[in-house]
Amino acid sequence: MTDPTQEYISIIHDKVPNRIRFRIPLIRYKQTYAEILKQSILRDPAAKGIYHAEPNIVTGTLLVKYHPALHSEEHVVELVRSVVENFSCGHIEILAKHKNPRIGKMRPGQFFTRELVVSIVGNVVAGLILAFMIAR
């Protein structure tokens, strides 16, 4: 019988010491899933030596960096598999950190527009301040 988590996770690259890249199709193009999965892995009490988890939603991968004195590669793989399996079954607790009430109330595209305007205005103000300082 095959392992059901094989559908959810596979190891892409583990040749660099203390780093493992997993393919997790469940997070592909799903930013919220990726962030919840990342936080679930980093906050797990058994994952004390895992100090970095970086999801990539475009490729559906997760890069995990761990401390070799606290975890072996097999232990990290098992830990990530168990978190992904729980996540895929719906057994992940949604923490307050994962909930952003303002984003849920915005119209589609409004968040991007607001961030773009803030970025442009910030750059214009910084440019004016810099020009003023140079002109002195």
Backbone bond lengths (Angstrom), bond angles and torsions (degrees), N, CA, C in turn:
res aa  C-N    CA-C-N  psi(-1)  N-CA   C-N-CA  omega(-1)  CA-C   N-CA-C  phi
1 M - - - 1.461 - - 1.528 109.05 -
2 T 1.310 117.19 137.48 1.460 120.88 -177.86 1.518 110.85 -84.32
3 D 1.299 113.97 154.99 1.461 121.36 177.92 1.527 108.75 -73.21
4 P 1.350 119.37 126.11 1.466 120.07 -177.94 1.520 113.47 -66.07
5 T 1.335 117.46 -22.34 1.470 118.55 179.90 1.516 111.53 -75.90
6 Q 1.350 118.04 -12.02 1.462 120.04 177.80 1.522 110.71 -59.30
7 E 1.332 116.90 -30.35 1.455 120.87 177.52 1.526 110.88 -69.60
8 Y 1.312 117.16 -26.79 1.449 122.07 -172.59 1.523 113.58 -96.70
9 I 1.338 117.14 -22.64 1.457 118.68 -171.72 1.529 110.77 -150.90
10 S 1.325 115.76 143.41 1.461 121.40 171.67 1.524 107.59 -149.71
11 I 1.326 116.14 154.29 1.461 121.23 -179.93 1.520 107.85 -89.43
12 I 1.326 115.99 125.56 1.459 121.13 178.38 1.522 110.06 -92.68
13 H 1.334 115.52 -47.03 1.462 119.67 -173.38 1.515 109.20 -146.56
14 D 1.347 115.57 128.23 1.463 119.95 176.57 1.527 111.82 -141.83
15 K 1.324 116.39 24.02 1.470 120.87 -177.56 1.531 112.97 -80.35
16 V 1.319 118.12 -27.62 1.463 121.32 177.82 1.531 107.40 -79.73
17 P 1.325 118.29 128.88 1.465 120.32 -178.26 1.539 112.00 -58.91
18 N 1.304 115.33 137.89 1.471 123.99 174.48 1.530 113.27 66.91
19 R 1.325 117.55 21.21 1.470 122.42 177.47 1.522 108.39 -139.72
20 I 1.315 115.45 136.74 1.458 120.30 175.54 1.523 107.58 -136.49
21 R 1.324 116.04 133.14 1.470 120.85 174.97 1.526 107.60 -109.30
22 F 1.340 114.21 123.76 1.457 121.73 -179.46 1.527 109.95 -106.61
23 R 1.330 116.51 146.04 1.466 120.67 168.84 1.525 106.31 -97.51
24 I 1.338 115.18 122.12 1.459 121.72 -179.44 1.527 107.29 -129.69
25 P 1.334 117.83 93.00 1.468 120.48 -177.00 1.532 113.53 -58.85
26 L 1.307 116.78 -22.05 1.459 121.50 -178.87 1.531 112.81 -61.13
27 I 1.342 118.29 -27.91 1.469 120.63 -176.77 1.524 112.96 -99.28
28 R 1.322 117.90 1.05 1.463 119.72 -176.95 1.523 110.53 -65.88
29 Y 1.322 115.98 122.70 1.468 125.53 -178.53 1.529 112.78 61.62
30 K 1.315 117.78 25.15 1.468 121.60 179.33 1.521 108.96 -130.04
31 Q 1.322 116.25 88.52 1.459 122.32 -175.53 1.523 112.10 -60.43
32 T 1.316 117.42 -41.32 1.457 120.33 -178.21 1.522 110.71 -65.20
33 Y 1.329 117.57 -45.75 1.462 121.19 177.24 1.523 110.52 -58.61
34 A 1.326 115.98 -44.11 1.462 120.56 -178.29 1.525 110.96 -62.37
35 E 1.323 116.73 -43.48 1.471 120.22 -179.27 1.525 111.30 -67.59
36 I 1.317 117.54 -40.81 1.465 120.46 178.91 1.525 109.98 -65.81
37 L 1.324 116.76 -41.31 1.459 120.32 178.27 1.529 110.90 -62.68
38 K 1.311 116.82 -44.55 1.464 121.71 178.39 1.530 110.67 -58.73
39 Q 1.317 116.57 -50.42 1.467 120.16 -178.90 1.525 111.50 -64.86
40 S 1.327 117.13 -35.69 1.465 120.39 178.94 1.524 110.74 -64.82
41 I 1.314 116.45 -39.73 1.471 119.85 179.10 1.524 110.37 -69.05
42 L 1.322 117.05 -46.75 1.469 120.10 -176.60 1.517 113.01 -69.89
43 R 1.320 118.37 -27.67 1.468 121.13 -178.31 1.521 113.62 -92.63
44 D 1.303 117.35 -5.29 1.460 120.76 179.78 1.529 108.73 -65.36
45 P 1.343 118.63 128.34 1.470 120.37 -179.50 1.531 112.89 -60.37
46 A 1.322 117.94 -28.68 1.462 121.28 179.38 1.529 112.04 -75.95
47 A 1.328 117.37 -12.18 1.465 121.88 -176.04 1.517 112.01 -102.98
48 K 1.307 117.35 36.90 1.461 120.76 -175.62 1.525 113.08 -59.83
49 G 1.335 118.63 -33.06 1.457 121.43 -178.80 1.514 114.62 -87.52
50 I 1.328 117.77 -4.14 1.466 120.73 176.08 1.519 106.59 -84.55
51 Y 1.320 116.03 113.39 1.459 119.29 -174.65 1.522 113.74 -108.01
52 H 1.326 118.35 -3.21 1.462 119.76 -179.60 1.520 109.25 -153.08
53 A 1.309 116.39 131.90 1.462 122.40 173.40 1.521 106.38 -139.13
54 E 1.314 116.60 118.94 1.463 121.06 -175.15 1.532 110.36 -124.33
55 P 1.330 117.16 105.36 1.465 119.02 178.15 1.524 111.24 -81.48
56 N 1.314 116.00 149.94 1.462 122.59 174.37 1.523 105.98 -125.66
57 I 1.332 116.14 108.27 1.462 119.42 -174.39 1.521 112.92 -75.17
58 V 1.318 117.90 -21.62 1.464 120.13 179.91 1.528 110.31 -71.30
59 T 1.330 116.39 -43.83 1.461 119.86 -179.23 1.527 112.89 -94.32
60 G 1.326 117.74 -13.04 1.459 120.90 -178.30 1.520 112.02 71.76
61 T 1.342 115.73 38.82 1.460 119.91 -178.95 1.526 111.07 -121.10
62 L 1.325 114.48 163.32 1.458 121.62 177.82 1.522 107.84 -136.64
63 L 1.324 116.73 122.09 1.456 122.63 176.35 1.519 108.13 -96.15
64 V 1.334 116.05 126.06 1.460 121.64 -179.54 1.525 108.14 -120.24
65 K 1.342 115.81 128.97 1.468 121.69 174.70 1.518 106.99 -114.43
66 Y 1.336 115.85 138.07 1.458 120.13 -175.51 1.525 110.74 -140.60
67 H 1.323 115.37 162.18 1.455 121.72 179.28 1.528 107.73 -91.33
68 P 1.346 117.94 123.12 1.467 120.16 -174.45 1.531 114.45 -67.94
69 A 1.326 118.30 -20.88 1.460 120.06 178.75 1.528 111.50 -73.59
70 L 1.326 116.94 -22.29 1.459 120.59 -177.34 1.519 113.55 -104.06
71 H 1.337 117.29 -23.27 1.472 120.66 -177.06 1.518 110.50 -140.84
72 S 1.316 114.91 145.69 1.459 120.03 167.89 1.528 107.43 -94.35
73 E 1.323 116.09 165.23 1.464 119.77 179.48 1.530 110.76 -60.32
74 E 1.325 116.81 -40.52 1.473 120.64 179.99 1.525 111.36 -62.79
75 H 1.333 116.20 -38.59 1.467 119.84 -179.93 1.522 110.48 -66.51
76 V 1.323 117.59 -40.93 1.465 121.25 179.18 1.524 110.06 -64.76
77 V 1.321 116.81 -42.77 1.469 120.46 179.04 1.526 109.95 -61.42
78 E 1.321 117.45 -45.59 1.469 120.53 179.19 1.525 111.82 -63.28
79 L 1.328 116.11 -40.99 1.464 119.80 -179.77 1.532 110.94 -63.56
80 V 1.330 116.74 -46.42 1.467 120.59 179.83 1.523 109.86 -64.81
81 R 1.334 117.44 -41.51 1.473 120.62 177.79 1.532 111.33 -58.98
82 S 1.329 116.38 -43.60 1.467 119.00 -178.17 1.528 111.10 -67.09
83 V 1.338 117.02 -39.94 1.467 119.70 178.77 1.528 110.47 -65.60
84 V 1.341 117.05 -42.91 1.467 120.59 179.44 1.519 110.28 -65.74
85 E 1.324 117.17 -40.11 1.466 120.31 178.76 1.528 110.60 -62.94
86 N 1.334 117.00 -45.82 1.465 120.36 176.99 1.521 111.14 -61.97
87 F 1.317 115.77 -40.69 1.459 121.47 -179.90 1.530 110.76 -63.63
88 S 1.325 116.17 -44.35 1.467 120.02 -178.06 1.522 111.72 -68.49
89 C 1.327 116.46 -25.28 1.471 120.42 177.69 1.526 111.99 -88.60
90 G 1.313 117.74 -4.28 1.460 121.10 178.69 1.509 114.28 86.65
91 H 1.332 117.98 21.56 1.460 121.07 -177.86 1.521 112.89 -101.68
92 I 1.316 117.67 33.04 1.458 121.12 178.84 1.523 108.68 -107.06
93 E 1.321 114.82 131.23 1.465 120.32 178.79 1.526 109.85 -77.70
94 I 1.327 116.39 129.26 1.460 121.11 177.03 1.531 107.17 -86.02
95 L 1.324 115.29 114.36 1.457 120.53 -178.40 1.521 110.48 -85.41
96 A 1.328 116.43 164.10 1.466 120.81 178.68 1.523 110.76 -60.18
97 K 1.337 117.10 -29.92 1.457 120.95 179.82 1.528 111.21 -62.07
98 H 1.326 117.05 -31.72 1.458 121.16 -177.69 1.520 113.09 -79.14
99 K 1.308 116.86 -14.20 1.460 120.24 -176.14 1.520 109.78 -98.95
100 N 1.300 117.32 125.92 1.455 122.03 176.67 1.522 107.00 -123.73
101 P 1.335 118.11 101.20 1.465 119.99 -174.52 1.521 113.65 -63.97
102 R 1.333 118.37 -28.38 1.471 119.28 -178.11 1.520 111.84 -70.31
103 I 1.328 117.40 -38.72 1.461 119.73 -178.17 1.519 110.26 -66.58
104 G 1.319 118.15 -36.41 1.458 121.26 -179.99 1.513 113.08 -65.97
105 K 1.326 118.41 -24.53 1.457 122.23 -177.90 1.523 113.23 -93.10
106 M 1.328 117.35 -8.09 1.455 120.26 -178.04 1.519 110.91 -82.16
107 R 1.319 115.51 151.89 1.454 120.41 172.87 1.528 108.61 -72.27
108 P 1.326 118.17 155.74 1.464 119.59 177.63 1.529 110.75 -57.83
109 G 1.301 116.32 134.48 1.455 121.47 179.12 1.513 114.32 87.19
110 Q 1.314 118.10 -14.55 1.462 120.64 -177.51 1.525 111.23 -69.26
111 F 1.333 117.06 -37.81 1.453 120.19 -179.89 1.527 109.83 -62.00
112 F 1.341 117.21 -46.35 1.451 121.38 179.71 1.524 110.54 -62.58
113 T 1.317 117.19 -42.83 1.460 121.16 -179.18 1.522 110.72 -62.71
114 R 1.330 117.01 -44.74 1.456 120.78 179.89 1.524 110.87 -62.54
115 E 1.333 117.04 -44.58 1.458 120.65 179.98 1.528 110.79 -64.71
116 L 1.320 117.63 -37.80 1.453 121.45 178.87 1.526 110.65 -65.31
117 V 1.329 117.13 -43.87 1.461 121.14 179.61 1.530 110.52 -63.87
118 V 1.317 116.96 -43.36 1.461 120.42 179.28 1.525 109.98 -62.22
119 S 1.314 117.19 -41.20 1.468 121.06 178.99 1.523 111.38 -63.83
120 I 1.330 117.32 -45.94 1.465 121.01 -179.18 1.520 110.68 -64.40
121 V 1.322 116.65 -46.95 1.472 120.28 -179.31 1.524 109.69 -62.64
122 G 1.323 117.54 -41.54 1.463 120.54 178.75 1.514 112.00 -61.55
123 N 1.326 116.92 -41.40 1.469 120.38 178.56 1.528 111.62 -67.42
124 V 1.320 117.79 -38.47 1.470 121.05 178.87 1.528 110.15 -65.21
125 V 1.324 116.58 -45.28 1.465 120.48 179.92 1.532 109.91 -63.35
126 A 1.321 117.21 -43.63 1.463 120.27 178.95 1.523 110.57 -62.99
127 G 1.317 117.74 -39.12 1.456 121.45 177.79 1.520 112.02 -64.48
128 L 1.328 117.23 -41.73 1.464 120.65 178.62 1.521 111.57 -65.17
129 I 1.332 116.52 -40.70 1.464 119.97 178.69 1.523 110.15 -64.69
130 L 1.317 116.79 -42.95 1.461 121.16 179.20 1.519 110.86 -64.17
131 A 1.355 118.03 -42.17 1.458 121.61 178.42 1.527 110.92 -63.69
132 F 1.338 116.05 -39.50 1.457 120.44 178.45 1.532 110.68 -64.35
133 M 1.326 116.92 -40.38 1.462 120.22 -178.90 1.527 111.31 -69.47
134 I 1.325 117.37 -35.89 1.461 121.45 179.72 1.536 109.67 -72.14
135 A 1.322 117.84 -36.73 1.444 122.14 -177.66 1.527 112.79 -69.11
136 R 1.287 118.54 -20.84 1.471 122.16 -179.38 1.432 110.57 -64.50
